[in-house]
Amino acid sequence: MQATVTPNSPANSTAAAAVGGASSTAGNNVLSYSTEWVTNGISWCNRTTDGLRFAVSSYMQDYKNSVDILEKLDDKLVKRGTWEHCYPPTKIMYSPASSPNPNLIISTADYLRLWEVKDSYGAIVGDADDPQNVMDCTIISKKTFDGGKTHDFCSPLTSCDWNADDPAMVGCCSIDTTVTIWDIDLPKPTTQLIAHDKDVFDIAFAKGTHTFATCGADGSVRMFDLRELEHCTVVYESPTMSPLLRVTWNKLDEFYLSTFSMDSTEVVVVDIRYPSAAVGVLKNFHTQAINSIAWAPHSATHLATAGEDCTAAIWDLNDLPNVAPACHLSFTAEKPINHVAWCPHDEQWVAITSGKSASLLHI
């Protein structure tokens, strides 16, 4: 299966690439790995010595779900390890580059959980005849962050974020309107607050150790300072008050963050110095709802989007606010794209999940 990532122009605003199916490779520009389940979340390993390694989670409407550790080996993707996860993870995330242990992963579902990937280096556990399975990693469960609760009921967690400057700090959000900040070395949360009037759908730390943003079902993006939690700043509200599903912070320009609404085909870029008004809108490309957004790790002016229309796009925001953002690269899959994630240490690679496959796009 041959595939290319296509530059866009006014005369050619759609991609000509395709991914999915049974093959583990798809030409020079796209590498794909097939799974037995619908793929959802992605998180890149920040340890550069591991090459291109990332975790992929499943979405199955069942108690039993899975997370795979995939890695680029020569011209194919191989599975280095796998583990069972209870309920579909709403987010998975590798520890930041500042962490003393780069092999930690957090996940959210019913609870926040901490895992560790251990390399066995050469002890192949899987089928030696299957080149896609090089099962030399084991994954252990290190901690479940339940705050010492003994009852069975818990409010599902919708997302989490790991502070890049303080690797002990993790934040998670819930449908019960709260945000909880944890120190992963402590048994109980350091902070818990009611962040929104309705469900909280996402949380993102800014650069530094004090500021984070949230978005939720009340249609707002709110900014908090851990040193002054008595109040927050509403930096954006959806004009129709429709739920905002994701918020991502530009780590290279602390004034910019992005968000999108439920069932929306547009992404809003916000300058926190000028709350409530969008500084830019990424539009006129996606034809169905957007599912995922990701800022480039190497550039403050590039953003990736992906959605139900089976397309992923890379946008140039260099001329904001004077010129509307333009889509410069795009890619089309065979199934809706659930998640997009930019490699933190090699900007030429972007990972996506689509249908029952995970793919690397070389841009």
Stockholm file with secondary structure:
# STOCKHOLM 1.0

chainA/1-363         MQATVTPNSPANSTAAAAVGGASSTAGNNVLSYSTEWVTNGISWCNRTTDGLRFAVSSYMQDYKNSVDILEKLDDKLVKRGTWEHCYPPTKIMYSPASSPNPNLIISTADYLRLWEVKDSYGAIVGDADDPQNVMDCTIISKKTFDGGKTHDFCSPLTSCDWNADDPAMVGCCSIDTTVTIWDIDLPKPTTQLIAHDKDVFDIAFAKGTHTFATCGADGSVRMFDLRELEHCTVVYESPTMSPLLRVTWNKLDEFYLSTFSMDSTEVVVVDIRYPSAAVGVLKNFHTQAINSIAWAPHSATHLATAGEDCTAAIWDLNDLPNVAPACHLSFTAEKPINHVAWCPHDEQWVAITSGKSASLLHI
#=GR chainA/1-363 SS CCCCCEECBTTBCSCCCCCCSSCSCBTTTEEEEECSSCEEEEEECCCGGGCSEEEEEECCSSSEEEEEEEEEETTEEEEEEEEEEESCCSEEEECCTTCSCTTEEEEESSSEEEEEEEECSSCCCSCTTCTTBCCCEEEEEEEEECTTCCSSCCCCEEEEEECSSCTTEEEEEETTSEEEEEETTSSSCSEEEECCSSCEEEEEECSSSSEEEEEETTSEEEEEETTCTTCCEEEEECTTCCCEEEEEECTTSTTEEEEEETTCSCEEEEETTSTTSEEEEECSSCSSCEEEEEECSSCTTEEEEEETTSEEEEEECTTTTTSCCEEEEEEECSSCEEEEEECSSCTTEEEEEETTEEEEEEC
#=GC SS_cons         CCCCCEECBTTBCSCCCCCCSSCSCBTTTEEEEECSSCEEEEEECCCGGGCSEEEEEECCSSSEEEEEEEEEETTEEEEEEEEEEESCCSEEEECCTTCSCTTEEEEESSSEEEEEEEECSSCCCSCTTCTTBCCCEEEEEEEEECTTCCSSCCCCEEEEEECSSCTTEEEEEETTSEEEEEETTSSSCSEEEECCSSCEEEEEECSSSSEEEEEETTSEEEEEETTCTTCCEEEEECTTCCCEEEEEECTTSTTEEEEEETTCSCEEEEETTSTTSEEEEECSSCSSCEEEEEECSSCTTEEEEEETTSEEEEEECTTTTTSCCEEEEEEECSSCEEEEEECSSCTTEEEEEETTEEEEEEC
//
